[in-house]
Amino acid sequence: LTLPQFVQLMENFVGEDISLPTVKRLTAFIKEGYKQTEEEKIKQLEKAHRTSHAAQQKLLLEALFEKWDSNACGFLDLEEVLAVLSRFKEGMAKEALMKAKEHLFSRYPQVSRVGKLSPKVFQTFLELIASKFTGNEEEAMDNLVRFLTTNVKQTGTECLQSSTRRKWLQDIQQAAETSRTSMEPVYKAVFKALSQDAEAHGGNKKISAYIAFLEENQLSPEQGQIVLRYVACTADDAPYVLNQVLHRDMKGVSFAAIDEGKPIHVPRVQFHGNIHFWNDDRPVEERKGSLLVLPLHDARWRVFGILGLDTLRDQYEKTIFLTHEITFYQGVCHAFNKAYHHICMQENVLQVAVTALDWLYPRTPSIHTVTMYLVEPGKDKNYALCKMITTDNTGQKEIHSSPVVLLREENLLRGYLFRCTDSSEVALTSVYGEHHIAVPLHDLSRQTLGIFDISIGHHKKLPPQEQKDLKTMLKMAQAACSEILRRSQEETEPTHVLEAEHVADVRHAGILFHRFMLQDLRECV
């Protein structure tokens, strides 16, 4: 238990109305009664050592990855990594390297296809290599990291450029984490990163940029089963590009980039012959410049859209995109992919909450209201709670498009919500005689992702059957949220249980809740 968790556990145990002398007697009893054996002490020290070493190694691996990924594209080239690792132990580790590579391909089949290593897969690969050596695996891993850190070089200029670019990419992720499920701040952060890089590292070129998503073609399937819908673009291009739809039978290289899963660079659009120009007002003789189309991938390397850039608004017609720029733009795509899927994850969690509350309402008439909050990260753990859903005792729900934001210092009467968030444990309290149960939704590392604030009015506890149904709902909601998080983060294929789970939109999240409810019922029968 962490300190906040221990405090919350003891508060729940003693209740609100307990006297101070009783608390002191309980504290004295625990102090006197707790005895740590020598074996427990050794185990605790060993665990602390492992935790400290793992944290230190994680920092070293992150620094190594960033040093190697000098253009901040978010991935390392597998062949380049293999070439450097082949020199480890003066080439004597090639057998271990090949075995680890085979093991990696079996765990992440897409790596053999795309030849790219994300930070997570890179760490897994090194761990697999270390496991193939005889002797101490921890020591082998340390030697590997030390060897790579020494052999991967980076100039001062590359270091500065990389640091600046990473700051812009972090701004994209921060926009997603503080956008309260809105994509607009993310789009703005992406275009800002692109324009800043074009100015600082791209010869001050003028660029246009746009994002398009794949969607099913329901209006004219004879033109192809899928289309690209342009959902965002730089301000000057909005009248011509925003909400446009590109079909497969139209001119353009976007679908080629999607099919190949790789960027397509057209240095001179005027000589290509297969470029679609959205701005019909631009004279033919002014349609000069470079075009770059990059596919947007999810964690399993499935393409879901494109990021496009061009220099048609740049008066210097010979402007082209250089290799280091294209590599960085791939990093922007990677940052956008993470940001986009973070918001999708939040939307799915909200859909789980809506489905769970719909299931709960007719079964628990003693519950007065339920409010669902999402945790919004802040600097130095100064997070906020965003009120996303409220439900009253008639079953009426309100999903807040502009959420009310609670800050700790401004909401002393809602302190139990922040204690629940800090400890990631259930918090019980009474506010103006109304009893509340605050229940956390955890992420995969048991940090608080969201909170159900359940008011049961003047009742001190729910009737037994209602209490049982509430526990069931909370258990299934947590299981569904954990599955959503795994699917959004893991780079392996998910397992579907129900046929309805193949639905690709937000309804899938609600179906997950019912899937876990069904599985739980089967286990009880």
C-alpha positions in Angstrom: 0.0 0.0 0.0 1.1 3.5 -0.7 0.7 6.2 2.0 -2.6 7.6 0.5 -4.0 4.1 0.1 -3.1 3.2 3.7 -4.8 6.4 5.0 -7.9 5.8 2.9 -8.1 2.2 4.0 -7.9 3.3 7.7 -10.5 6.1 7.1 -12.9 3.6 5.6 -12.3 1.2 8.5 -12.9 3.6 11.3 -15.8 5.6 9.7 -16.6 9.3 10.1 -18.1 9.4 13.5 -15.3 7.8 15.5 -13.8 9.7 18.4 -10.2 10.9 18.6 -9.3 8.8 21.6 -10.5 5.7 19.8 -8.3 6.5 16.8 -5.3 6.9 19.1 -6.0 3.5 20.7 -6.3 1.9 17.3 -3.0 3.5 16.2 -1.3 2.3 19.4 -2.7 -1.2 18.9 -1.3 -1.4 15.3 2.1 0.0 16.3 2.4 -2.5 19.2 0.9 -5.5 17.2 2.9 -5.1 14.0 6.1 -7.1 14.0 8.2 -7.4 10.8 10.1 -10.7 10.6 13.7 -10.9 9.2 12.3 -12.8 6.2 9.8 -10.1 5.5 12.5 -7.4 5.8 14.7 -9.2 3.3 11.9 -9.6 0.8 11.0 -5.9 1.2 14.6 -4.8 0.6 14.8 -7.1 -2.5 11.6 -5.7 -3.8 12.8 -2.2 -3.3 16.1 -3.0 -5.1 14.2 -4.5 -8.1 11.8 -1.6 -8.3 14.7 0.9 -8.1 16.7 -1.0 -10.7 13.7 -1.3 -13.1 13.0 2.5 -12.8 16.7 3.3 -13.4 16.8 1.0 -16.4 13.6 2.5 -17.8 15.1 6.0 -17.7 18.3 4.7 -19.4 16.3 3.0 -22.1 14.1 6.1 -22.7 17.3 8.3 -23.0 18.9 5.7 -25.3 15.8 5.6 -27.6 15.6 9.4 -27.8 19.3 9.6 -28.5 19.0 7.1 -31.4 15.8 8.6 -32.7 17.5 11.9 -33.5 14.7 13.1 -35.8 12.0 12.4 -33.2 10.0 10.1 -35.6 8.9 7.8 -32.7 10.4 4.6 -34.1 13.8 2.9 -34.7 14.6 1.1 -37.9 15.0 -2.6 -37.1 17.8 -3.3 -39.6 19.8 -0.4 -38.1 19.3 -1.7 -34.6 20.4 -5.2 -35.7 23.4 -3.8 -37.4 24.6 -2.1 -34.2 23.7 -5.1 -32.0 25.6 -7.5 -34.3 28.8 -5.9 -32.9 27.9 -6.7 -29.3 30.5 -8.9 -27.7 32.6 -8.6 -30.9 30.0 -10.4 -32.9 29.8 -13.4 -30.5 26.1 -12.7 -29.7 24.6 -13.3 -33.2 22.9 -16.5 -32.3 21.2 -14.9 -29.3 20.2 -12.0 -31.5 18.6 -14.2 -34.1 16.7 -16.2 -31.5 15.4 -13.0 -29.9 14.4 -11.7 -33.3 12.3 -14.8 -34.1 10.7 -14.5 -30.6 10.0 -10.8 -31.3 8.3 -11.6 -34.6 6.1 -14.2 -33.1 5.0 -11.8 -30.4 4.6 -8.8 -32.7 4.0 -10.1 -36.3 3.7 -6.5 -37.7 7.3 -5.8 -36.8 8.5 -8.3 -39.4 6.3 -6.5 -42.0 7.1 -2.8 -41.2 10.6 -3.2 -39.7 10.0 -0.5 -37.1 10.5 -0.6 -33.3 8.4 1.5 -30.9 9.9 2.3 -27.5 7.9 -0.5 -25.9 8.9 -3.1 -28.6 12.5 -1.9 -28.5 12.7 -2.5 -24.8 11.0 -5.9 -25.3 13.6 -6.8 -27.9 16.5 -6.0 -25.6 14.9 -8.0 -22.8 14.5 -11.0 -25.2 18.2 -10.7 -26.2 19.3 -10.6 -22.6 17.2 -13.6 -21.8 19.0 -15.7 -24.4 22.4 -15.3 -22.7 23.5 -17.7 -20.0 24.1 -16.2 -16.5 22.5 -13.2 -14.8 19.8 -11.7 -17.1 19.8 -8.4 -15.2 23.6 -8.0 -15.7 23.3 -9.0 -19.4 20.6 -6.3 -19.9 22.8 -3.7 -18.2 25.7 -4.6 -20.5 23.5 -4.3 -23.6 22.2 -0.9 -22.6 25.8 0.3 -21.8 27.1 -1.0 -25.2 24.3 0.7 -27.2 24.6 4.0 -25.2 28.3 4.1 -26.1 27.9 3.1 -29.8 25.0 5.4 -30.7 26.4 8.8 -31.6 24.6 12.2 -31.7 26.1 15.6 -32.6 25.4 18.7 -30.6 23.2 20.2 -33.4 21.2 16.9 -33.7 20.7 16.9 -29.9 19.4 20.5 -29.9 17.1 20.0 -32.9 15.8 16.7 -31.4 15.1 18.4 -28.1 13.2 21.2 -29.7 11.1 18.8 -31.9 10.3 16.6 -28.9 8.9 19.6 -27.0 6.5 20.2 -29.9 5.5 16.6 -30.0 4.8 16.7 -26.3 2.5 19.6 -26.8 0.4 17.4 -29.1 0.0 14.8 -26.4 -0.7 17.4 -23.7 -3.4 18.9 -25.9 -5.1 15.5 -26.0 -4.8 15.0 -22.3 -6.4 18.4 -21.5 -8.9 18.6 -24.4 -11.8 16.9 -22.6 -12.5 14.6 -25.5 -12.3 17.4 -28.1 -10.1 16.9 -31.2 -9.8 20.6 -32.0 -6.9 21.4 -29.6 -5.0 18.4 -31.0 -5.4 19.5 -34.6 -4.2 23.0 -33.6 -1.2 21.5 -31.8 -0.3 19.4 -34.9 -0.4 22.3 -37.3 1.5 24.5 -34.9 4.3 21.8 -34.6 4.5 21.5 -38.4 4.6 25.3 -39.0 7.2 25.8 -36.2 9.4 23.1 -37.7 9.1 24.5 -41.2 10.2 27.9 -39.9 13.0 26.7 -37.7 14.4 23.6 -39.5 12.8 23.8 -43.0 14.3 27.0 -44.5 11.3 29.0 -43.4 9.1 27.4 -46.1 5.4 28.2 -46.2 3.3 25.0 -45.8 -0.3 23.9 -46.0 -1.3 20.9 -43.9 -4.4 18.7 -43.7 -5.7 15.6 -41.9 -8.2 13.1 -43.4 -9.7 10.0 -42.0 -10.9 6.9 -43.7 -14.6 6.2 -43.5 -17.1 3.8 -45.1 -18.5 5.1 -48.4 -22.3 4.8 -47.9 -23.4 7.4 -50.5 -21.6 6.1 -53.6 -20.1 2.6 -53.0 -19.6 2.3 -56.8 -16.7 4.8 -56.4 -15.0 2.5 -53.8 -15.8 1.1 -50.4 -13.9 3.7 -48.4 -13.3 7.4 -48.8 -11.0 10.0 -47.2 -12.8 12.8 -45.4 -10.7 15.9 -44.6 -11.5 16.8 -41.0 -8.9 19.5 -40.3 -6.5 21.8 -42.2 -4.4 25.0 -41.9 -6.6 28.1 -41.7 -5.9 29.5 -45.2 -6.9 26.2 -46.8 -10.2 25.7 -44.9 -12.5 27.2 -47.6 -11.1 24.7 -50.1 -10.2 21.5 -48.2 -12.3 21.2 -45.0 -15.0 18.5 -45.2 -14.0 17.5 -48.7 -14.2 13.9 -49.6 -11.6 12.1 -51.8 -12.7 8.9 -53.6 -10.4 6.2 -55.0 -11.4 6.9 -58.6 -10.3 10.6 -58.2 -6.8 11.9 -58.9 -4.4 11.8 -56.0 -1.6 9.8 -54.3 -3.3 9.5 -50.9 -4.7 6.1 -51.4 -1.4 4.9 -52.7 0.2 6.0 -49.4 -2.6 4.2 -47.5 -2.2 1.0 -49.5 1.6 1.0 -49.2 1.6 2.2 -45.6 4.5 4.5 -46.4 5.0 8.2 -47.0 4.8 9.4 -50.7 6.8 12.5 -51.6 6.1 14.3 -54.9 8.9 16.9 -55.3 7.3 18.7 -58.3 3.5 18.4 -58.4 3.4 20.3 -61.7 5.1 17.3 -63.5 3.3 14.4 -61.8 0.0 14.3 -63.6 -2.0 12.5 -60.9 -2.4 15.2 -58.2 -5.9 16.4 -57.0 -6.0 20.2 -56.4 -8.8 21.3 -54.1 -8.4 25.0 -54.8 -9.9 25.6 -58.2 -9.3 29.3 -57.9 -5.5 28.8 -58.1 -4.4 29.2 -61.8 -2.8 26.2 -63.4 0.5 28.0 -63.9 0.7 28.6 -60.1 0.2 25.0 -59.2 3.8 24.4 -58.3 5.5 23.0 -55.3 6.1 19.8 -53.3 3.5 17.4 -51.8 4.0 14.9 -49.0 1.4 12.4 -47.9 2.0 10.3 -44.8 -0.3 7.4 -43.5 -1.7 7.5 -40.0 -1.3 4.2 -38.2 -2.8 2.8 -35.0 -0.7 0.7 -32.5 -1.1 -2.4 -34.7 0.0 -0.5 -37.9 -3.4 -0.4 -39.4 -3.9 2.8 -41.5 -6.9 5.0 -40.5 -6.1 8.2 -42.3 -3.5 10.5 -43.7 -1.5 13.7 -42.9 -0.8 15.8 -46.0 1.6 18.7 -46.5 2.4 20.8 -49.5 4.3 24.0 -50.4 2.0 25.4 -53.1 1.6 28.6 -51.1 5.4 29.1 -51.0 6.6 31.5 -53.7 9.9 29.7 -54.1 8.7 26.9 -56.4 11.8 24.8 -55.9 11.1 24.2 -52.3 11.1 20.5 -51.4 10.8 18.4 -48.2 14.2 17.1 -47.0 14.8 13.7 -45.5 15.1 15.0 -41.9 11.8 16.9 -42.3 10.0 13.8 -43.6 11.3 11.8 -40.7 10.1 14.4 -38.2 6.7 14.5 -39.9 6.5 10.8 -39.3 7.1 11.6 -35.6 4.2 14.1 -35.8 2.0 11.4 -37.3 3.1 9.1 -34.4 2.3 11.8 -31.8 -1.1 12.5 -33.5 -1.9 8.8 -33.5 -1.3 8.5 -29.8 -3.3 11.7 -29.1 -6.2 10.6 -31.4 -6.4 7.2 -29.8 -6.2 8.7 -26.3 -9.3 10.7 -27.0 -11.0 7.6 -28.6 -10.1 5.8 -25.4 -11.8 8.5 -23.3 -14.9 8.4 -25.4 -15.0 4.6 -25.1 -14.7 4.8 -21.3 -17.6 7.3 -21.2 -19.6 5.0 -23.4 -18.9 2.2 -20.9 -20.0 4.5 -18.1 -23.3 5.3 -19.9 -24.1 1.7 -20.6 -23.2 0.7 -17.0 -25.4 3.5 -15.6 -28.3 2.4 -17.9 -28.0 -1.1 -16.5 -27.8 0.1 -12.9 -30.7 2.5 -12.8 -33.7 0.1 -12.7 -31.9 -2.1 -10.1 -31.0 0.5 -7.5 -33.9 2.9 -6.6 -32.1 3.9 -3.4 -29.3 5.6 -5.4 -30.1 9.4 -5.7 -27.5 10.5 -8.3 -24.3 9.3 -10.0 -21.7 11.7 -11.3 -18.9 10.4 -13.5 -15.6 12.3 -13.6 -12.5 11.9 -15.8 -9.0 12.8 -14.4 -7.2 15.5 -16.3 -3.4 15.5 -15.7 -1.7 18.7 -14.6 1.8 19.8 -13.7 3.3 18.6 -10.4 0.3 16.3 -9.9 -2.0 19.3 -9.7 -4.7 17.5 -11.7 -8.3 18.4 -12.3 -11.5 16.4 -12.3 -13.8 16.9 -15.2 -17.5 16.3 -14.7 -18.5 14.3 -17.8 -21.8 12.5 -16.9 -24.6 13.2 -14.3 -27.5 10.8 -13.7 -30.5 11.5 -11.4 -32.9 9.1 -9.7 -35.3 9.2 -12.6 -32.6 7.7 -14.9 -32.2 11.0 -16.8 -28.6 11.4 -18.0 -26.7 14.5 -19.0 -23.4 14.1 -21.0 -21.6 17.4 -20.6 -20.1 18.7 -23.8 -18.4 21.5 -21.8 -17.5 19.8 -18.6 -17.4 21.5 -15.2 -13.8 21.3 -14.0 -13.0 20.8 -10.3 -9.7 21.8 -8.7 -8.6 20.5 -5.3 -8.1 24.0 -3.7 -11.4 25.3 -4.9 -13.6 22.3 -3.8 -12.9 21.5 -0.2 -16.3 19.8 0.2 -15.4 17.5 -2.7 -12.1 16.5 -1.0 -13.2 12.9 -0.9 -13.0 12.8 -4.7 -9.4 13.9 -4.6 -8.6 11.4 -1.8 -10.2 8.7 -4.0 -8.1 9.8 -7.0 -4.8 10.0 -4.9 -5.3 6.6 -3.3 -7.1 4.9 -6.2 -9.3 3.3 -3.5 -13.0 3.7 -2.6 -13.7 6.8 -0.4 -16.8 7.1 1.8 -18.1 10.4 3.2 -21.1 12.5 4.1 -21.7 16.0 2.7 -24.5 18.0 4.3 -26.0 14.7 5.6 -25.9 13.1 2.1 -23.8 10.0 1.9 -21.4 9.5 -1.0 -19.4 6.6 -2.3 -16.5 7.6 -4.6 -15.3 4.6 -6.6 -12.2 4.9 -8.9 -11.8 3.5 -12.4 -8.2 2.4 -12.8 -5.8 2.4 -15.7 -3.5 -0.6 -16.4 -1.0 0.7 -13.8 -3.7 1.2 -11.2 -3.7 5.0 -11.4 -7.1 6.6 -11.3 -8.5 7.3 -14.7 -12.0 8.3 -13.7 -14.4 8.3 -10.7 -18.0 7.4 -10.1 -19.4 9.6 -7.3 -22.5 7.8 -6.1 -24.9 9.6 -3.8 -27.3 7.4 -1.6 -29.0 10.3 0.1 -29.6 10.0 3.9 -29.2 6.2 3.8 -25.9 5.0 5.4 -25.8 2.0 3.2 -27.7 0.4 0.3 -30.1 -2.6 0.7 -28.1 -5.9 0.3 -29.4 -6.6 -3.3 -28.8 -3.1 -4.5 -25.3 -3.2 -2.9 -24.7 -6.4 -4.8 -25.9 -5.0 -8.1 -23.7 -1.9 -7.6 -20.7 -4.0 -7.0 -21.4 -6.1 -10.1 -21.8 -2.9 -12.2 -18.5 -1.5 -10.9 -16.7 -4.7 -11.5 -17.9 -5.0 -15.1 -17.3 -1.4 -15.9 -13.7 -1.7 -14.6 -13.2 -4.9 -16.7 -14.5 -3.2 -19.8 -12.3 -0.1 -19.3 -9.2 -2.3 -18.7 -9.9 -4.1 -22.0 -10.3 -0.8 -23.8 -7.0 0.4 -22.5 -5.2 -2.8 -23.4 -6.6 -2.7 -26.9 -5.5 1.0 -27.4 -2.0 0.4 -26.1 -1.0 -3.1 -27.1 0.5 -3.9 -30.4 -1.0 -7.3 -30.7 -4.5 -8.3 -32.1 -7.4 -8.3 -29.6 -9.6 -11.3 -28.9 -13.3 -10.9 -29.7 -15.9 -13.0 -27.8 -19.2 -11.7 -29.1 -20.0 -11.2 -32.8 -21.2 -7.6 -32.0 -17.7 -6.7 -30.8 -16.6 -6.4 -34.5 -18.5 -3.1 -34.6 -15.8 -0.5 -35.3 -17.5 2.6 -33.7 -18.0 3.8 -30.2 -20.9 1.4 -29.7 -18.3 -1.3 -29.3 -17.4 0.0 -25.8 -20.9 -0.5 -24.5 -21.0 -4.0 -26.0 -17.9 -4.8 -24.0 -19.7 -4.0 -20.7 -22.4 -6.6 -21.6 -19.8 -9.1 -22.8 -18.1 -9.1 -19.4 -21.6 -9.2 -17.7 -22.4 -12.3 -19.8 -19.1 -14.0 -19.1 -19.6 -13.4 -15.3 -23.0 -14.9 -15.5 -21.7 -18.0 -17.3 -19.1 -18.5 -14.6 -21.8 -18.2 -11.9 -24.1 -20.8 -13.6 
